[in-house]
């Protein structure tokens, strides 16, 4: 069993991370899951949320949008629409986006075409706020 995992985090625009890590926790479509060295191979989907990875005693956080995770041979490849590392998130901008999404949802009915789009915008803003708030600790 390997002592480390290789984490590759990629968006359509760029490679966000390529790191040797000890543990990964991700927001799966069936719930949060963790990956340690020696994990069984798998392919699954991600939801909008907070991804974390641990290197030694340090934990790092990334806000991710919908995507896929593949685990094979102690390599974890994560392909997502967007990914923002905690230090790159503008907390005020995220709070503004949250407010806009909440206002829009309050004025819509669930039957409207844009309702699901705004729910996703709300989830993204909440994930970004959660991750950005961690750097203030």
ZATORVEX-163735 format. One record per residue (C-alpha): residue number from 0; x, y, z; residue in three letters. Coordinates in nm, 3 decimals. Layout:
REC     n        px        py        pz   res
REC   NUM         X         Y         Z   ALA
...
END
This chain:
REC     n        px        py        pz   res
REC     0     0.000     0.000     0.000   UNK
REC     1     0.139     0.341    -0.096   UNK
REC     2     0.197     0.601     0.170   UNK
REC     3     0.063     0.889    -0.044   UNK
REC     4    -0.205     0.958    -0.302   UNK
REC     5    -0.139     1.160    -0.614   UNK
REC     6    -0.415     1.422    -0.643   UNK
REC     7    -0.479     1.574    -0.986   UNK
REC     8    -0.750     1.844    -0.987   UNK
REC     9    -0.838     1.970    -1.334   UNK
REC    10    -1.093     2.214    -1.482   UNK
REC    11    -1.153     2.279    -1.854   UNK
REC    12    -0.938     2.592    -1.816   UNK
REC    13    -0.635     2.460    -1.625   UNK
REC    14    -0.474     2.209    -1.395   UNK
REC    15    -0.553     2.344    -1.049   UNK
REC    16    -0.351     2.098    -0.838   UNK
REC    17    -0.102     1.818    -0.875   UNK
REC    18     0.002     1.712    -0.525   UNK
REC    19     0.112     1.414    -0.319   UNK
REC    20    -0.143     1.398    -0.035   UNK
REC    21    -0.234     1.175     0.259   UNK
REC    22    -0.614     1.192     0.239   UNK
REC    23    -0.893     1.342     0.028   UNK
REC    24    -1.253     1.416     0.129   UNK
REC    25    -1.500     1.508    -0.145   UNK
REC    26    -1.870     1.597    -0.187   UNK
REC    27    -1.999     1.295    -0.381   UNK
REC    28    -2.341     1.283    -0.540   UNK
REC    29    -2.435     1.008    -0.290   UNK
REC    30    -2.278     1.193     0.003   UNK
REC    31    -1.937     1.293     0.128   UNK
REC    32    -1.663     1.032     0.088   UNK
REC    33    -1.297     0.994     0.175   UNK
REC    34    -1.003     0.840    -0.008   UNK
REC    35    -0.688     0.704     0.158   UNK
REC    36    -0.388     0.527     0.003   UNK
REC    37    -0.482     0.175    -0.107   UNK
REC    38    -0.844     0.272    -0.185   UNK
REC    39    -1.039     0.042    -0.414   UNK
REC    40    -1.060     0.172    -0.774   UNK
REC    41    -1.377     0.370    -0.837   UNK
REC    42    -1.542     0.625    -1.063   UNK
REC    43    -1.809     0.855    -0.920   UNK
REC    44    -1.964     1.199    -0.958   UNK
REC    45    -1.917     1.510    -0.747   UNK
REC    46    -2.170     1.767    -0.640   UNK
REC    47    -2.106     2.134    -0.571   UNK
REC    48    -1.929     2.164    -0.236   UNK
REC    49    -1.610     2.162    -0.037   UNK
REC    50    -1.326     1.929    -0.127   UNK
REC    51    -1.045     1.891     0.125   UNK
REC    52    -0.710     1.723     0.119   UNK
REC    53    -0.456     1.659     0.391   UNK
REC    54    -0.079     1.679     0.366   UNK
REC    55     0.075     1.578     0.696   UNK
REC    56    -0.101     1.777     0.968   UNK
REC    57    -0.220     2.050     0.727   UNK
REC    58    -0.562     2.044     0.562   UNK
REC    59    -0.639     2.245     0.248   UNK
REC    60    -0.979     2.332     0.102   UNK
REC    61    -1.116     2.385    -0.249   UNK
REC    62    -1.465     2.490    -0.360   UNK
REC    63    -1.564     2.262    -0.649   UNK
REC    64    -1.848     2.256    -0.896   UNK
REC    65    -2.002     1.943    -1.046   UNK
REC    66    -1.763     1.684    -1.190   UNK
REC    67    -1.610     1.336    -1.178   UNK
REC    68    -1.361     1.153    -0.956   UNK
REC    69    -1.155     0.853    -1.063   UNK
REC    70    -0.950     0.656    -0.809   UNK
REC    71    -0.701     0.404    -0.941   UNK
REC    72    -0.358     0.287    -0.823   UNK
REC    73    -0.329     0.558    -0.554   UNK
REC    74    -0.396     0.827    -0.814   UNK
REC    75    -0.706     1.043    -0.770   UNK
REC    76    -0.808     1.239    -1.078   UNK
REC    77    -1.079     1.499    -1.024   UNK
REC    78    -1.236     1.668    -1.326   UNK
REC    79    -1.469     1.956    -1.234   UNK
REC    80    -1.634     2.251    -1.408   UNK
REC    81    -1.472     2.497    -1.166   UNK
REC    82    -1.239     2.478    -0.867   UNK
REC    83    -1.129     2.761    -0.639   UNK
REC    84    -0.858     2.719    -0.377   UNK
REC    85    -0.938     2.883    -0.042   UNK
REC    86    -0.678     3.160    -0.086   UNK
REC    87    -0.816     3.256    -0.429   UNK
REC    88    -1.178     3.314    -0.323   UNK
REC    89    -1.301     3.670    -0.276   UNK
REC    90    -1.532     3.632     0.026   UNK
REC    91    -1.723     3.954    -0.038   UNK
REC    92    -1.785     3.858    -0.400   UNK
REC    93    -1.911     3.517    -0.287   UNK
REC    94    -2.145     3.679    -0.033   UNK
REC    95    -2.278     3.912    -0.304   UNK
REC    96    -2.343     3.613    -0.532   UNK
REC    97    -2.523     3.437    -0.247   UNK
REC    98    -2.746     3.740    -0.190   UNK
REC    99    -2.832     3.764    -0.561   UNK
REC   100    -2.920     3.395    -0.577   UNK
REC   101    -3.135     3.413    -0.262   UNK
REC   102    -3.322     3.718    -0.395   UNK
REC   103    -3.381     3.555    -0.733   UNK
REC   104    -3.505     3.230    -0.578   UNK
REC   105    -3.742     3.419    -0.348   UNK
REC   106    -3.909     3.572    -0.653   UNK
REC   107    -3.933     3.249    -0.856   UNK
REC   108    -4.154     2.945    -0.848   UNK
REC   109    -4.003     2.597    -0.870   UNK
REC   110    -4.166     2.550    -1.211   UNK
REC   111    -3.968     2.829    -1.378   UNK
REC   112    -3.687     2.732    -1.615   UNK
REC   113    -3.424     2.934    -1.429   UNK
REC   114    -3.510     2.797    -1.083   UNK
REC   115    -3.264     2.506    -1.101   UNK
REC   116    -2.994     2.737    -1.241   UNK
REC   117    -3.037     2.971    -0.945   UNK
REC   118    -3.034     2.679    -0.699   UNK
REC   119    -2.698     2.577    -0.843   UNK
REC   120    -2.572     2.937    -0.817   UNK
REC   121    -2.681     2.939    -0.453   UNK
REC   122    -2.499     2.611    -0.384   UNK
REC   123    -2.180     2.739    -0.553   UNK
REC   124    -2.188     3.063    -0.353   UNK
REC   125    -2.241     2.872    -0.028   UNK
REC   126    -1.950     2.637    -0.104   UNK
REC   127    -1.723     2.931    -0.189   UNK
REC   128    -1.817     3.107     0.136   UNK
REC   129    -1.758     2.790     0.339   UNK
REC   130    -1.413     2.740     0.185   UNK
REC   131    -1.311     3.109     0.199   UNK
REC   132    -1.418     3.131     0.564   UNK
REC   133    -1.165     2.862     0.651   UNK
REC   134    -0.867     3.084     0.565   UNK
REC   135    -0.987     3.341     0.819   UNK
REC   136    -0.950     3.085     1.101   UNK
END
